[in-house]
Amino acid sequence: MQIQQELKKYFGKVPNVFKAMGRNGDFLEAALKLSDFAGKNLDPKTRELIMIAVSAVNGCTYCLDAHRSAALKIGLTDEEITAAIEVAAVISFFNNFNKAINLESDLKSK
């Protein structure tokens, strides 16, 4: 499959996530296209920090490891990565608290 050959060239191997998604080539292709389009207007460092933060809050060690590695390769520091995780953790805390008590929003934008 062409996509997996390109992934192998980029990563030096085909990562497990892409092997699993590649069981259905159309699915892998669609997922990679969606990933390319998501956050197009963000700089690469901001995009990686968001991916790290979401991966941490969602508890996906695989994604966290992958995006932390990518972030370090593009020049982000451990401190910046930790800061993104801290922000994600605290907003997740507030989100869960508000959902748990079914808090009505009084801070909507107009």
N, C-alpha and C positions, 0 to 999 in steps of 0.2 A: 504494500500500500504506500503510495506517494507521501501521504501525510506523515506516516510513521518513519519513513526514511528521513524526512526533513527534521522531525523531532530528534531522531538519533544523531543527526549532524549537529544540531543545536546543543543538545544536552550531553552528547557522548554516549547516550543510551536512550532507550524508550522508557520513560518513567512509568511506574506501575499504573498510575491514574490513567495515562493515555493508552496503555495496553488494555485496561479494563474497558474504557470507553470505545476503544477500537474494535471491540467485538461486533459492534454495529458501526461501520465506517461512516454512515450518514450522521449518526449521533455525534461521533468525535468531531467531524467536520463542522457541524452546527455549533457545538460547544466552543470550539476554538474560534469560530467567527464571532460568536457572541462575546467571548472574552476580549477579542480584539476591538470590538466596537464599544464595549463598556468603558466609560471614563475617558473617551477619546480627548476631551477638552482639559484633562488633568495632566500635570507634568508626571513623568515616570515615578519620581520619589513619592509624591502624594498618593498616587495610585497604589504603589506597593504598601505604603503605610495603612491605607484603608483595607487592603486585602489581608494584611497581618492582623489588624484589629478585629475584623469580622471573623477570621479564622480562629483567633484566640477566644473570642466570646462564644463562638459556635462549638468550641472544643475539638477542632479538627487538627490534630497533631501533624498529620501528613501535610496539610496545606500550610500550617504555621511554619514547619521546617522548610518547605519549598520556598515560601515567600520571604522568610527571614534570610535565607541564603541568597535569593535574588536581590533583596534590599541591600545586603552587605556588598554585593558585586557592583551595584550602581552608586555606591558611596554613602549610603546611610550608616549611621553609627548605632552601636548597641543602645546608647542613651535615647536616640530618636525612636528606635524600635520599641523600647520599654515604655516611652512616653505614649506612643500610640496605643499600646496594650492597656496602660493605665486609664487613658481616656475612654476606651471601649469598655473597660471593666466598670468604671463609675457610671457611665450612662446606662449600661446594662442593669446595674443595681437600681438606678432610678426607674428605669422602664419596668422592671419586675415589681418594685414596690407599688408603683402607680397602677399596674395591671391587677395586682393582688387585691387592692382596696377599691378597684373600679373608680378611680379618681376622675372626675369630670374636668375636662380641659378648660382653663380660663385664660390661656395665653396664646390664643389663635392669632395668626397674622390676618390683617384686614385686607 
